[in-house]
Amino acid sequence: MINQLTLASFATTAALLVVAALLLQVIQRRFFHALRAAPGPWANSVSEIPATVALVTGNQHTYYRSLHEKYGPVVRVSPGELSFVSVEAREEIYGLRKGGLNMEKSAIFLGAVGSVEGQTGVSLALNAEHTRQRRALGYLFTNTALLQHESVLRLHVNKLVDVFKKMASDNQPVDVSSWYTYVSFDVMGDLCFAEPFGCLDQGSVTEWSTSVINVFIAATWTQGIRRLCGVGTFLESLTTKLLVPAKAAQWRNTHLNNSREKTAKRLADGDREHTDFIYQILKHNEAKNSLSDTEIKLNMALFISAGTDTTATTLTGWTYYICTHPTVYARLVAEVRSAFVDAEDIKWENVRNLSYLEATIHEALRLFPPSGASQQRIVPRGGATVEGIYLPAGTTVAVSPWASTRSNLNFYEPDEYRPERWLREGEEYANDRLGASLPFGTGPRVCIGRNLAYMEMRLVAAHLLWSFDMAIDRGLYEKKNEAWGFEGRMKTQKKAAKQEMQKKKIYRHVELQYLGQDCTTEIDGVKQQLELARKTHISEIKAVQTAA
């Protein structure tokens, strides 16, 4: 009896101590924390749970926007984190900081590729190491190098168009969004390893390309666990084992091992005349002398993960927006089809001058960024001032991309698709803060491959607009068959995982009509004869996206 009483007393005391500790933590975070004066929900100021739930359920982008709409341009989204929406905050957080250390990525961030043999790729490298790698890799994305890469891009874009033509002649349904994914993976495979994935040839994703996408789903859960449990703690390790399936590690290993194998094979064939990234590295002394073989392998894996599904997602959003805005579509078609004599003229030197096409892609990126999640940074030692608020070292800060680009503080009618704002056409757009939309980031960690991404997207878009008429499939127009974004959620069931990507309201059902010779079109009510050199017949194709 005494032992039972002692055990019960001990359990009661332990429970009371835990409750007391939690209560003290709540009081400290709410009333004595350095961020106590920042606006935001009470629950967020004392707990990581609301922000974590939003992250792992794929709703962070819309949740943070709702918070900013309610509380203003600065919101305390968790006990130690502030979210911002202004252009000034973006520069202060992600830009080069004069007279102080730059803000580095939060430790909760988990890249698509981790460290190997104590080495990392450019994305995870810190300070001087990041600068060294970025300088060595920068040549790959210069204008000179991009022009050399163009032949690789055009090869796969032409293959995409040819596939669509064949499907059109067979009256075969086409999943356009998936085909954007296929062409993106084949382009990056060819640029990284001189060997495409083969997605266009087989008309489907491969095990490897599927693993690349799944890595980001697993990383979302890992970040959520790190928010709640800390980084490198026993609790993080235990929770990861309980919630994240073992298969997640296989996805990461599949991507990394395949990348290492393909890179090693390409490095061993250094004399091959193929204008891929490794060819450029071997020919460019600074890159060859500055990067170890391991760093080259890690960066090739990084480029595959960063430059594939992101491009496909953007093109999906772009297709939806131009197809649901007739005036935009008409002007865009007129610009593209009046710029070339035939498809062979659709080269980067010409496409880069299509200003309205560029504006439509910028506007699609503003409304439908490939990743709407916040990229967290940590205030360095010595503290920093953001938006006039002094923040002590260790504070987490970020700009919410979705909230920023859809804020009326930054854009006129922010929820509307208006490419004209990027051309400053119309007084209503005079005060638009275009710098609030930076889907590729800014500052020293701006996406190193952004120029390649713009090149690929504009070449794909120009070829499709030249070859096909596009329209939303009216039979499916009002159905909620939506595009998948990058934020994700995962439901675990013992040994199996059910993945579900976050849905964003972008329809992927379009009709394509292949254009024949001497095609006419209506542009703003005026018939314009567009002299299009076409050799094959007119066919209609439907791109019907099945529910994911």
N, C-alpha and C positions, 0 to 999 in steps of 0.2 A: 504493500500500500504506500509506504514511504517513497519507494522508488518511483511509483507511478505519479505521486504528487510532485516529486522533484522533477520528473521528466515534463509533466504538464506545466509546471512553473517555469521551467527553462524555455519551453516552446512559447509560452505566453510572453515572457520577457524578450525573447528574440524577435517575436512578431512586433511587439511594441517598439523595440529599437529600430526595426526596419521602417515602421510607419513614421516614427519620429525623424529618422534620417531623410525620408522622402519629403516630409513636411518642411523640414529645414531647407532642403534643396529648393522646394517650390517657393518658399519665402525669399530665399537668397536670389533666385532667378527673377522673381517678379519685382522685388522692392530694392535690391541692393546691387543688381547686375549693372555693368557699364552700359548696357543697351536698354535699361528699364524705361527710358523716356521715349523710345521709338514706338510708333503706332503699330497696332496689329492685334490679332485675337488673343485673348487671355490664355487659352490653351496652348497656343504656339509659343508664348513667352516662357512657359514652364516645362514644356515637353517636346521631344523630337517626334512624337507619334504622329501628329497631323501631317507634317511635311513628309514623313516616311511613307505613310499610307498613300498620299498623293503621288509620290514617286513610283512605288511598286505597283500601283494600279494603273499607271500610265496616264494619270490626270494632272500631273504637276503643272503643265503649261496652262490649262484652263483654270486650275485652282489658284495659281499665283496671279493670274489676270483678275480673277474675281476679288482677290485680296487688295490688289492695287486700285481697282475701281472703287472699293469701299474705303480704304485707308489712305490712299494718296500715293505719291511717287516713291516713298520709302516705307517699307513694311518689314517688321520683325517676323520672319517666317518660322524661326525656331529660336531656342534660347540664345544661341551664339551666332546667329546669322541674320543679315539684313539683305533684302532684295530691293533693287532699284530699277528704274525704267528710263532715266534720262541719258542723253548723249554725253553729258559731262561726266556722269558716273561711269559710263562705259570706258571713257578715256582714262579716268583716274584708277580704275580697277585693272583693266587689261592692257593699258598703254605703257609706254616707257615713262617711268617716274623720275623727274628731275630731282637730283639731290637726295635720292632715297633708293632703297632696294625695290625691285619689281615684285609684284605679288605673284607667288607661285601657286600651282594647282593644289587643291585640297587633297589631303591624304586619302579621303574616301574614294577618290577617282581611281578607277581601274581600267587601264587601257585594254585594247583588243589583244595586245601582245605584252606580256610582262618582261621581266629581266631574264637574261640568260648569261650564265658565266659572269655574273656581276655587271653586265653591260645592258644598256637599254637602247631603244630607238629614239628618234628625235622628239617624239611626243612626250615621253616620260623623263627625258634628260633634264637636269636642273642647271640653271645658271650658265657657267662657262662651258659645260659639256653640251648644253642645248645650243649655245651660240656656235660652237665648233662644228657640230653636226649640221646645223642649218646652213652654215656657210658652205660646207662641203657639198651639200645636196642642192643648194640653191640653183646651181647651173642647170639642173635637169628641167627647171620650169621657167627658164629665161625665154624670151621671144625667139632667139636663135634655135634653142633646143625644141621648142614647141613646133616650129616649122618643120623640123626634122621628124617629129613624132606624127605629123599630120597624115603621112601616108598610112600609118598603122590605123589611125582613127577612121580614115576614109574607107579603108578595106572593110572594116566591120560595119560601118554605117551603110555602105553600099550593099553588104550582105543582108542587113536588116531589111532594106527596101526591097531587095530581090525576093526575100522570103514572103513579104507582104504581097508582092505582085503575084507570086505563085499561088498563095492562099486565095487571093482575089479571083484568079482564074478558075480555081476549084470551088469557089463559093464557100470556102471553109471559114468557120468562126475563128477570130483571132483575139487572144488576150493581150491587148496592147501593153498594159502595165507590166506584165511579166516579161514581155519582150524587151522592154526598156532595161529590165534587170539583166536579161541575157546579154544584151549588147554591152552593157557597162562592165560586166564581169569579163567578157572576152577582150574588150579593149584593155582593161587593166592587167589581165593575165599576159597579154602580148607585150605590153609596155614594161612589165616587171620582169618577166622570165623569157620573153621571146616565144611564148607558147600560150595561146588562148585557152580558156577553160573548156571550150567546145560546146557552150550552152546554145549558141545559135545553130550549130549543126544538128544537135540532138533535140532542140526545141524544148529544153527543160533545164532546171538547175542541176548541179552535180552535188555529190555529198560534201565536197569541199566548200562550194559556194553557200550551201545551206548552213554549214557550220559557222561560216563568217557572220551570217545574220544572227544565228542563235547565240553567238558569243555576246552580242550586245544585250540580248534578253537576260542572260544570266548575269551580266555585269550590272544591270539595273537592280536586281535583287541583292547582289553583293553590296552595292552602294547603300541600299536601304538598311541592310544588316549593320554595316559600318556606322551608319548614322546613329542607330540605337545602342550598339554594343561597343563602339570604339574600334580603333584600327589596331590589329595585332594582339588583341586580347584573347584570353581563353574563351570568353563568352562569344566573341565573334566566331571563333573556330567551331565551337559547339553548335551555335545557331546555324551556321553555314551547312554543317553536316546534316542537321535536322531538316532544313528547309530547301536547300538547293540540291537537286539530284546529282548523282555521280556523273551522269551523262554530260553535265555542263562542262566538266573538266575534259571530257573527250572532245567536245566541240573545240575548245581552245587548243588542245593538243593536235587535233586534225589540221587546224589552220596553221599552227606554228610549224609542225613537222613537214607538212607539204611545202610550205614556203621555204623552209631551210633546204629541203631536198632540191626544189626547182632552182633556187638561187645558186646552190653549189654546182649544179649541172651547168647553169649558164656561165658562171665564173670560170669553169673549166674549159668552156668553149669561147674564150675571150677574143679569138681572132674572127669570129663570125661577124659579118657585116649586116647588122640588123639594128635599126635605130631605136633600141629600147633603153630603159634606164641604166642597166648594167653596162651596156655599150658606152653610154655617155660617161659613166663613172670611170671606166677603164681608160677612156680617152682623155679624161679631164684630170690633170695631175693632182690638183688640190683635193679632189674627192678621193682619188685612188690612194693618195698618201695619208689622208686624214682619217679614213674610215677603216676599221678592222672588218674582216670577213663576217664576223658575228653581227656587227652593227649594220652591215649591208643587208644581211638576211633579215634582221629584225625590222629594218625600215621597208623592205619589200613587203613583208607581212603587213606592216602598218598601212602602206599605200593601197594594198588590196582591200583592207577593211574600211579605210576612210573614203575610198574613191569609187565605190560600186553602188551599194544600195542607196546611198545618199543622192547620187546622180539620178538614179531611177525614180526615187521618190519625188525629186524636184520636177522631173519631166512629166510625171503623172499629174502633179498639181497644175503645172503649166498647161497641159492638154485640157484639163477640166475647165480652167478659167477662160481660155480663149474660145472654147466651144460653147460656153454659156454667156458669152458677151459678143453678140453679132457685130457690133460696130468695130470692136477691137479686132475680131477675126477678119472682117472685110479689109480693114486697113493693113493688117499684117500680111494677108495673102497678096494684096496689091504690091506691097513693098518687095516681098520675096520674088514673086513671079515676074516683076518688071526689072529685076536686077540681073537676071541671067538669060542667056540664049538657050542653053541646055544644061543638063545635070552636071556635065564635066566642068562647068564654070563655078560650081558651088564649092569654092575653095576658101580657106580661112582668110586669105588676103582680101576677098570680096565680102564674105559673110561678116567679118568684123566691122564693116561699115554700115550694116543694117541697124540703124539706131532704134527703130521701133521694135524690132525683134529683141534687141538687147533689153529695152524697157519692159517688154512683156515678161521676160525671164526674171528681171530684178523684182518686178511686182509679184510674180509667183513665189519667189524666194521670201519676200516680205510676209505674205499671207500664209505660206505653207512651207516653212523652213524644214529641211530634212531632219533636224533635231530641235524640238522646242524646249528641251530641258536646260536648266541653268548650268553654267560652267563656273563652279565655285573657285574662288581664290582666297588666300589667307593673307591677312594684313601682316607685313613683316615686322621685325623688331624695330622699335622706335615709334611704332604706330603710324597712322595715316589719317588724312582728312578727306572724306568723300561727301559730296553734296553739303559741305559746310559742317559736317558732323565729325568730330574727332573720334577715332576708333582705336582702341588699344591693340597691341600685337596679339595675334592669335584669333582675332575676329574673322568669321567667315563672311564674305561678301560676294554678290553676283548680280548681274543684270538678267532679268527674265526675258528671253528673246520674244516669246509669244506676247507677254504683257507689254513690252516696249514697242513692238511693231504695230500693235493694235490699240495703242493709247492715243486718245485725242489730244494729248499734250504734244505728241510728235507728228501726227498726221491728220489731215482733213479727211473726214469720213473714213476712218481707219479700217473698217471692215469691208470696204468696197474695193473691187479690183479696178484700179485706174492706172494703167501704164503711163498715161500722160504726165503724171506727177514727176516721173523720172526725167522727163524732157522739159519740165517747167512750163508746160503749156496750160495756161489758165491761171488767173489771179488767185483762185481758191487754193492752189498748191504752193503759193509763194512762200508760205511759212512752214511747209513740210520739212521736217528734220530728217533728211534721207540717211544721215549717219546713224540713226537709231536702228536701221536695218543693216546689219553686218553678219549675214549668215555664216561667213567664213572666219569670223572673229576679227580682232584688230590687235595692234601692238606686236611685241616680239614673238608671240605665239600664234599669229595669224596663220591660217591654213596655208601650208607651203604649196599645195597643189591647186589653189583656187583658180589660177589662170588656165590650167589644163581642164578643170571642171567646166568653166565658162565656154571654153573652146569646144569641148565635146557636146555640151548641151545645145549650143547654137548650131553646130553642124548637123546634129540629129534633127533639130527643129526645122532648119532650112530645107533639108532633104524631104522631110515628110510634107511640109507645106507646098513644096514644088511638085511633088508626085501625087498627093492625095488631097481630096476634100474631106474634111472631118466634121462630125457633128455628134452631139450626145444622142445615144440611142433613145428615141422618144418612148419606146415601150418600157424602158427601165428608168426613165428620167426621175421619177418620184420615189423610187425604191431606195432603201438605205443600204445599198451596196457600196461601201466606202473604202477609201484607200487606207492602207496601213501606214502608220508612222513609225518612228524609231523607238519611242518610249514603249516599254512593254510590261507585261505581267506574266507570271508563271504560277500555275497551280500544281502543287506536287501531290502525287498519290504513291506513297511508298517508293517503288522502284521506277515509276514512270512520271514523266512531266508533260503536262499539257500546256503548250505555249499559246499565248494569245497576244498579238500585237495591238497596240493602242489604235483605235479607229479615229480617223479624222474625216470630216464630212466632205469628201472629194469623190465624186462619181467617176468610175473608171470604164463606163460603158460608152463607147463611141462607135460611130459608123464611119468607115473610110470608103471613099470612092476614088478609084484610080483614074487619073485624068488622061484623056486622049489628045490627039493633035488638034490644034486650033480651038482649044476650049475657051469658052467665054464665061465671065463671072460678073455678078452684080457687086459693084463697089459704091456704097453710099447712094444707091438708087441709079447710078449711071453705068451703062454697059461698057465695059472696057475689053477690047479684044486683046487677049494675052497670047503672044506667039510662043507657044510651048512646043518644044521638039520632043514628041512622044512617038514611039514606034509600036507600042502594044495597044490592045483594045481597052475600052472602058469596062471596068468591072466594079461591083459593089462588094465591100467586105464589112462585116460586123465584128467589132471587137467586144466580145461578151466576157466580162470578168465574173467567174464563178466566185461565190462567197468563200473567203479564205478559211 
